[in-house]
Amino acid sequence: MTWFVRYYALYAALGAHAERHGLGAEACRNLLRRSEVVMAGVSELFDQGVVAHGADRVRPWLDDVLDVAGAAASYSPRAWGFWERYGGPGQVLGSVAVEDGALRPGRHSCPEEVRGLFAPLFEAAGRDRLDFGELEGLEPLALSGAERPENPWMRDLFTATRRGRHDPGVWEADDLRRRGAMRMVLRSLVLNGGRGDGESWEDVVRSVVAFGNRAATDPVLASIREVPDWRGVLLRHYSVGAWRRLWAALAATIGRDGEDADRSHRELRDWLADRMPDQTVRAFLDELPATMVGGHPAPIERAVLTVGDADDPLTNVRLLLVGGRRGAELEGGTRAAFLGARHDILNPEWVRLRTEDFLDRPLRELAAGLVDDMLAQARRVALAGMAPDPSGRLRVFSQVHERNGRYYRAGDEGTAEPEPRIGRLASFARQLGLVDEGGAVLPLGAELLGVGA
């Protein structure tokens, strides 16, 4: 999902509007849904190369007129539409608050020019149908429009500055952490020379922060308190992705309910074990290059993914063992962020201890044990997430189920990795005029965040 700075401003203006007009929770929710529909309709008419939230679902309701009422009832299955994605971050940002279930102004008051931008939207959203002429009058709301009256205010909030100056004493801890993360991203772009061909925003930050010594030796990065934690998070991301791909591949070997391809516990263990080389765990580990060079992480995970196929179970087992080795090598805040919660099942420290138990045993035995661990973890997660359905029966949210010692599948497991939020921060920086499309830090970004140029 693409995130837009303008939507933070939308909900802030709506909170101010709702307070001024005394809107309760239900009235506020109805106006919010209608406003999101109108935003999507305007985007359909005027935006190119960018799509507002829900535009694909609003499109069928846009013909000679936009059926606002019809679209508002169906464009999103979430009761509060896209606010359910932006609400938490928006409240942390301080641009909006919630009182008695309704949106209200946050600790940072919505400026008059931002309220003025959205006032015509809220008026239009109160009508059931809008013709093209009425939609054309709302063109300033298009996401690709040149005028962005919300940007000065949003720049202040995202960079923890006021009138171009940062005073740490007037900002809360969350604001300072956000500023630190933004500084880290922009400084990484400076040191990397922008983004290279095919490089993602995450690639750039990993190159600078996760690997090598620049996180410690660069004076700007070394001054950012959040950098050690981010190094741990970025390194941990490789292990998280490996577990997800391994589980999805294992689940894909299981037939759906009612098919003949259900699997026994032994068959699932053998599936992964049979894909391992015929050697001990110790011999396998000895073939891995050093994960630390000069006291800093070497880019071994990248090398593993370059040589191997990310969908190959052996590649993902190799990534897990690299993570296990890192668990004993990293220090301080980096190690804490890398390992996660102390009792986090399947974390890198857990992998390291599991590996030690199998050091002089065949790698296939460790692989079979990892299958046991994945199945046990899937069951724990499923039981923890049980909830009653409308009939009162308990529903287990899991794609893999066991019946009489046989495993079957209700659906496909996703392989999408959790977003480390680097891309989102970089996108916000681009929308706010702090960096350009190629990742070059603009003078305004360098000045506000003190990252050089």
C-alpha positions in Angstrom: 0.0 0.0 0.0 1.3 3.5 -0.9 1.1 6.0 1.9 0.3 9.7 1.2 1.2 12.7 3.3 -2.0 14.3 2.1 -4.1 11.7 3.9 -2.5 12.6 7.2 -3.6 16.2 6.5 -7.1 15.0 5.4 -7.8 13.3 8.7 -6.3 16.2 10.7 -8.7 18.6 8.9 -11.6 16.2 9.4 -10.8 16.1 13.1 -11.0 19.9 13.2 -14.2 19.9 11.2 -15.8 17.3 13.4 -15.0 19.2 16.6 -16.3 22.5 15.1 -19.6 20.9 14.0 -20.0 18.6 17.1 -19.9 15.4 15.0 -20.3 12.2 17.1 -18.6 8.9 16.2 -21.2 7.7 13.6 -21.5 11.1 11.9 -17.8 11.4 11.8 -17.4 7.9 10.3 -20.0 8.6 7.6 -18.3 11.8 6.6 -14.9 10.1 6.6 -16.0 7.3 4.3 -17.7 9.8 1.9 -14.6 12.0 1.9 -12.4 9.1 1.0 -14.8 8.3 -1.9 -14.7 11.8 -3.2 -10.9 11.9 -2.9 -10.8 8.7 -5.0 -13.2 10.2 -7.6 -11.0 13.3 -8.0 -7.9 11.2 -8.3 -9.6 9.2 -11.1 -10.1 12.4 -13.1 -6.9 14.2 -12.5 -4.1 12.0 -11.2 -1.7 10.3 -13.6 0.9 7.8 -12.3 -0.5 7.8 -8.8 -3.8 6.3 -7.5 -5.7 7.5 -4.4 -6.8 4.9 -1.9 -9.9 2.9 -3.0 -9.9 4.3 -6.5 -10.3 0.9 -8.1 -13.4 0.3 -6.0 -14.8 3.7 -6.5 -14.4 3.6 -10.3 -17.6 1.5 -11.0 -19.6 4.3 -9.2 -18.2 7.0 -11.5 -20.0 7.4 -14.8 -21.8 10.6 -15.7 -21.8 11.4 -12.0 -20.0 10.0 -8.9 -22.5 8.1 -6.8 -21.0 9.1 -3.5 -23.6 7.3 -1.4 -23.4 4.1 -3.3 -19.6 4.0 -3.3 -19.3 5.0 0.4 -21.3 1.9 1.3 -19.0 -0.5 -0.5 -15.6 0.9 -1.4 -13.9 -0.5 1.7 -14.8 -3.5 4.0 -13.2 -1.7 6.9 -15.7 0.3 8.9 -13.5 3.4 9.0 -12.0 2.9 5.6 -8.4 3.9 5.2 -8.3 5.7 8.5 -7.8 2.3 10.0 -4.3 2.3 8.4 -3.5 5.9 9.1 -5.1 6.4 12.4 -2.5 4.9 14.7 0.5 6.7 12.9 -1.6 9.9 12.7 -2.2 9.9 16.5 1.5 9.3 17.2 2.3 12.1 14.8 0.0 14.3 16.8 -2.0 15.6 13.8 -5.2 14.0 15.0 -6.8 12.5 18.1 -9.8 10.3 18.9 -12.3 11.2 21.6 -15.4 9.0 22.2 -14.9 7.3 18.9 -14.8 10.5 16.8 -11.9 12.3 15.2 -10.7 15.4 17.0 -7.7 17.8 16.7 -4.4 16.4 17.8 -1.8 18.1 20.0 -0.6 19.9 16.8 -3.4 22.2 15.6 -4.4 21.8 12.0 -3.4 25.1 10.2 -6.0 27.3 8.6 -4.6 26.7 5.1 -5.0 23.0 5.5 -8.5 23.3 6.8 -9.3 25.5 3.9 -7.9 22.9 1.4 -10.4 20.3 2.6 -13.4 22.4 3.5 -14.9 22.1 -0.1 -14.3 18.3 0.1 -16.4 18.0 3.3 -19.1 20.1 1.8 -19.2 18.0 -1.4 -19.0 14.7 0.6 -22.4 15.6 2.1 -24.1 15.2 -1.3 -25.2 11.8 -2.6 -24.2 12.5 -6.2 -21.6 14.8 -7.8 -21.4 15.7 -11.4 -18.2 16.3 -13.4 -18.4 20.0 -12.9 -18.5 19.6 -9.2 -15.6 17.2 -9.2 -13.6 19.5 -11.4 -14.0 22.2 -8.7 -12.1 19.8 -6.4 -9.1 19.5 -8.6 -6.8 21.0 -5.9 -7.3 17.8 -3.9 -5.6 15.6 -6.6 -2.6 13.8 -5.3 -0.4 14.9 -8.2 -1.3 18.5 -8.0 1.5 21.1 -7.7 -0.1 23.0 -4.8 0.5 21.3 -1.5 -0.5 23.7 1.3 -0.2 20.9 3.9 3.5 20.4 3.2 5.0 23.1 5.4 3.1 21.8 8.4 3.7 18.2 7.7 7.5 18.9 7.2 7.5 20.3 10.7 5.9 17.3 12.1 8.0 14.7 10.3 11.3 16.4 11.0 10.4 17.7 14.5 11.2 21.3 13.5 9.4 24.7 13.8 10.2 27.4 11.4 13.2 25.4 10.2 14.8 24.9 13.7 14.9 21.7 15.8 14.6 22.2 19.5 14.6 18.7 21.1 13.1 20.0 24.3 9.7 20.8 22.8 9.1 17.4 21.1 8.0 14.1 22.5 10.0 10.8 22.3 8.1 9.5 19.3 8.8 12.7 17.4 12.5 12.5 18.2 12.6 8.8 17.1 10.8 9.7 13.8 13.3 12.6 13.2 16.2 10.2 13.9 14.9 7.7 11.4 14.4 10.4 8.8 17.9 11.7 9.4 19.3 8.1 9.0 17.5 7.6 5.7 18.6 10.9 4.2 22.2 10.6 5.5 22.3 7.1 3.9 21.3 8.7 0.6 24.0 11.3 0.9 26.7 8.7 1.6 25.4 6.4 -1.1 25.1 9.1 -3.7 21.3 8.7 -4.1 19.8 5.5 -5.5 21.5 3.4 -8.1 19.7 1.6 -10.9 17.5 -1.1 -9.5 18.2 -0.1 -5.9 15.3 0.3 -3.5 15.3 2.8 -0.7 15.8 -0.1 1.7 18.8 -1.3 -0.3 20.5 2.0 0.1 19.9 2.1 3.9 21.0 -1.5 4.3 24.2 -0.8 2.4 25.1 2.1 4.7 23.6 1.2 8.0 23.3 -2.6 8.2 26.7 -3.5 6.7 30.2 -2.1 7.1 31.5 0.5 9.5 29.8 3.7 8.4 27.1 3.4 11.0 29.9 3.9 13.6 32.4 6.0 11.8 30.2 8.6 10.0 29.8 11.5 12.3 26.2 12.1 11.4 25.1 8.5 11.7 27.1 8.0 14.9 25.1 10.9 16.4 21.7 9.4 15.7 20.6 7.3 18.7 18.3 5.1 16.6 20.9 3.9 14.2 22.1 0.9 16.3 18.6 -0.3 16.7 17.9 0.1 13.0 21.0 -1.9 12.2 19.6 -4.8 14.3 16.1 -4.5 12.7 17.5 -4.5 9.1 19.7 -7.5 9.8 16.8 -9.4 11.5 14.7 -8.8 8.5 16.6 -11.4 6.5 15.8 -14.1 9.1 12.1 -13.1 9.2 11.9 -13.3 5.4 13.6 -16.7 5.4 11.1 -18.1 7.9 8.2 -16.8 5.9 9.4 -18.2 2.6 10.3 -21.5 4.2 6.8 -21.8 5.8 5.0 -20.8 2.6 7.0 -23.4 0.6 6.3 -26.1 3.2 2.6 -25.2 3.2 2.4 -25.3 -0.6 3.3 -29.0 -0.5 0.1 -29.8 1.5 -3.1 -30.4 -0.4 -6.3 -28.5 0.3 -9.1 -29.9 2.5 -10.8 -32.7 0.6 -7.9 -33.4 -1.8 -5.7 -36.5 -1.7 -2.5 -34.6 -1.1 -2.7 -34.2 2.6 0.6 -34.9 4.4 1.8 -36.8 7.4 4.2 -35.3 9.9 6.9 -37.6 8.6 6.3 -36.5 5.0 6.6 -32.9 5.9 9.9 -33.5 7.9 11.3 -35.4 4.9 10.3 -32.7 2.5 12.9 -30.3 4.0 15.4 -32.9 5.1 15.7 -34.3 1.5 16.7 -30.9 0.2 19.7 -30.6 2.4 23.3 -31.6 1.4 24.8 -34.8 2.9 27.0 -33.2 5.6 27.0 -32.3 9.2 25.7 -29.0 10.5 29.3 -28.1 11.6 30.7 -28.7 8.1 27.8 -26.7 6.6 28.5 -23.8 8.9 32.3 -24.0 8.2 31.5 -23.3 4.5 29.9 -19.9 5.4 32.2 -16.9 5.2 32.8 -14.7 8.2 29.7 -12.7 9.1 31.8 -9.9 10.8 34.7 -8.0 9.4 36.6 -5.5 11.6 33.9 -5.7 14.2 31.1 -4.8 11.8 28.5 -7.0 9.9 29.7 -8.2 6.5 27.0 -8.4 3.7 26.8 -12.2 3.9 23.0 -12.3 3.6 23.2 -10.5 0.3 25.8 -12.9 -0.9 23.6 -15.9 0.0 20.7 -14.4 -1.9 22.9 -13.5 -4.9 24.2 -17.0 -5.2 21.1 -18.9 -4.3 17.4 -18.7 -5.2 15.3 -16.9 -2.5 12.6 -19.6 -3.0 15.0 -22.5 -2.5 14.6 -24.0 1.0 18.3 -24.5 1.2 18.9 -20.8 0.7 16.5 -20.0 3.5 18.0 -22.5 5.9 21.4 -20.9 5.1 20.0 -17.5 5.9 18.6 -18.7 9.2 22.0 -20.1 10.3 23.7 -16.9 9.3 21.2 -15.1 11.6 22.0 -17.6 14.4 25.7 -16.9 14.1 25.0 -13.1 14.2 23.1 -13.6 17.5 26.4 -14.3 19.2 28.4 -11.6 17.5 26.3 -8.4 17.7 26.4 -6.2 20.8 24.3 -3.6 22.6 21.2 -2.0 21.1 21.9 -3.7 17.8 21.9 -7.2 19.3 18.7 -6.4 21.4 16.8 -5.2 18.3 18.2 -8.1 16.3 17.0 -10.7 18.7 13.7 -9.1 19.6 11.7 -10.1 22.6 13.5 -12.4 25.0 11.1 -15.3 24.6 10.4 -14.7 20.9 10.1 -18.2 19.5 12.2 -18.8 16.3 14.3 -15.7 16.9 18.0 -15.8 15.8 19.2 -16.7 19.4 16.8 -19.6 19.4 18.2 -20.7 16.0 21.7 -20.5 17.4 20.9 -22.7 20.4 19.0 -25.1 18.2 22.0 -25.3 15.9 24.4 -26.0 18.7 22.3 -29.1 19.6 22.9 -30.5 16.1 26.5 -29.4 15.4 27.8 -32.9 14.8 24.7 -34.4 13.5 23.5 -34.5 9.8 22.1 -31.2 8.5 19.0 -33.1 7.4 18.2 -33.8 11.0 18.3 -30.2 11.9 16.1 -29.4 8.9 13.5 -32.0 10.1 13.6 -30.3 13.5 13.0 -26.9 11.9 9.8 -28.4 10.4 8.7 -29.5 13.8 9.3 -26.0 15.1 7.4 -24.3 12.3 4.4 -26.6 12.8 4.4 -26.0 16.5 4.8 -22.2 16.1 1.9 -22.1 13.5 -0.3 -23.9 16.0 0.6 -21.5 18.8 -0.1 -18.5 16.6 -3.4 -20.0 15.4 -4.6 -20.8 19.0 -3.6 -17.3 20.2 -5.6 -15.7 17.4 -8.8 -17.8 17.9 -12.0 -15.7 17.9 -15.7 -16.5 17.8 -17.5 -16.1 14.4 -21.0 -14.5 14.2 -22.6 -17.9 15.2 -20.5 -18.0 18.3 -18.2 -20.9 17.1 -14.5 -20.5 17.6 -12.7 -19.7 14.4 -9.0 -20.5 14.0 -7.1 -18.2 11.6 -4.7 -20.5 10.0 -4.2 -22.0 6.6 -2.6 -25.3 7.8 -4.7 -27.6 9.9 -4.1 -31.1 11.4 -6.7 -33.9 11.6 -6.0 -37.4 12.8 -2.3 -37.0 12.2 -2.6 -35.7 8.7 -2.1 -32.0 7.6 -4.3 -30.2 5.1 -4.4 -26.7 3.8 -7.3 -24.2 3.8 -5.5 -21.7 1.6 -2.2 -20.3 0.5 0.4 -18.8 2.9 1.8 -15.4 1.8 5.5 -14.8 1.4 5.3 -11.0 1.8 7.8 -9.8 4.3 6.9 -7.2 6.9 7.9 -3.7 5.7 10.8 -2.2 7.6 9.2 1.2 6.9 12.3 2.6 5.3 10.5 2.9 2.0 7.6 4.7 3.6 9.9 7.2 5.3 11.7 7.8 2.0 8.4 8.2 0.2 7.3 10.8 2.8 10.6 12.6 2.4 10.1 12.7 -1.4 6.5 14.0 -1.1 7.6 16.7 1.4 10.3 18.0 -1.0 13.3 16.7 1.1 14.6 14.3 -1.6 14.1 14.0 -5.3 12.9 10.9 -7.3 16.4 9.7 -7.8 17.1 9.8 -4.1 19.3 12.9 -4.1 18.9 14.9 -0.9 17.6 18.4 -1.7 18.9 21.5 0.1 15.8 21.8 2.2 16.2 18.2 3.4 19.8 18.7 4.2 19.1 21.9 6.1 16.1 20.7 8.2 17.7 17.4 9.1 21.4 18.3 9.3 22.6 15.6 7.0 25.0 17.4 4.7 24.7 17.3 0.9 
